[in-house]
Amino acid sequence: MNAEQRAVFQGIVYYYRENQVLCRYQATLKEAVDPALLQQALDAARPLAEYYFCHVVWEKREARLEPNTAPCRVRQGSTQPKIPEETNDYLFSLGYEGNTVYLDWFHFLADGRGGAPFFTLLLKLYCNLRSNAGFVCEALASDPPYDVEQLLARYPESQVANDMQKDVLQIHEGTPHFQRLRLDRQSLVDLAQKEGVKPFSALMGLTCQAAQRYLEKNDLVYSYAADTRAALGVPHALYNCIASFQLSLQLEPQARLHSFAKRLDHEIRESLTPERRLFRMAEQMGWVYQVFRQKAALKIKKRVFQMGEYISGFPADFWVSYIGSPLLPHSPELEAYLTDFQTWVLPDGASLAMEVTSLHGVLTCCIENKVDKPGYLEALRDVMEQEGIRVLEAVHIS
């Protein structure tokens, strides 16, 4: 990792550590979790997944990851711990309660795609111990960091006229409420085929309809995450490689999906070309690079970085992340041991957030809502049913 890459990493550490932005994967197994075997699985993962068994080392103006030799313990209970204060300085936590296994980690360490191989490995190791499953468990290797300086040199215009000049959308910042919606996956696929759009576009369109009714606004701003590993030339990277796209949509009152589906689908498809992904990464990471190459006090750099992150085009009325299969590599054999899978990420930079995973033909939408009024889950359910989607569950969790 060169000086520029260290600067980017240092900036990301500042932001996510300060704001405690954590990701959670939780898998429900068919049998109660054996804590001793889960601990054995975690211990067995150390030589196979060295990237995750690390801690942050600070030296003056620099930060780096180094191996953490302290004990790494499985936690009992579903409460998210404070990372790294309650985890022996590890940047992740493995826990259990009843039939469920929880993996929590700092978002700067890995995005959903980067967390999936680790959790898949842990589940395989555990199932081998618990059920003699016979899964092959190979070491997880990460591609080296991409060259930020080279990326910015390729897209110098990304630092001239980008989202930094836009007005900042004011978002709700109330106490998050947790809700869950389960949908029949095939009914969404059928609707997408009927409208001639991607299933993700159909899901985004349905979410826009619900947000229009719930937020009582026809001009919406929405965000979604796109993986950039292939475009960056680091297909096997374990570290965070997500670009956040922000688009707007003007809807007629009480709009139906067929009236705007193709327009929305076209804009989403255009944003997901390799060039657009790379340009967006240059926009996002360029700000971090520019801040941390300055000779300023660390606390000033941290504050400027946080301001830049907020106004860099991420704030939105809502964002949706469609993960699909939560296992990487995808494994129907391992899926047979699971009865449920959920993933949660705080709605940082948005009023509403929804993470979507697919398991056994069911789409599970985990929603975190910072708007201080009821009715969002009901609006989502009503829109889904109106457009022909089978709603299997709609529950308020807290």
Secondary structure, DSSP 8 states (H G I E B T S, - for coil): --HHHHHHHHHHHHHHHHHT-EEEEEEEESS---HHHHHHHHHHHGGG-TTTSEEEEEETTEEEEEE--S----EESSS---TTTTTTT-SEEEEEETTEEEEEEETTT--HHHHHHHHHHHHHHHHHHHH----------------HHHHHHH-GGGGTSSGGGS-------S--EEEEEEEEHHHHHHHHHHHTS-HHHHHHHHHHHHHHHHHT-SEEEEEEEEE-HHHHT-TT--S--EEEEEEEEE--TT--GGGTHHHHHHHHHHHTSHHHHHHHHHHHHHHHHHHHTS---HHHHHHHHHHHHHHSS--EEEEEEEEES-SSS--HHHHTTEEEEEEEE--TTEEEEEEEEEETTEEEEEEEE--SSS-HHHHHHHHHHHTT--EEEEEE--
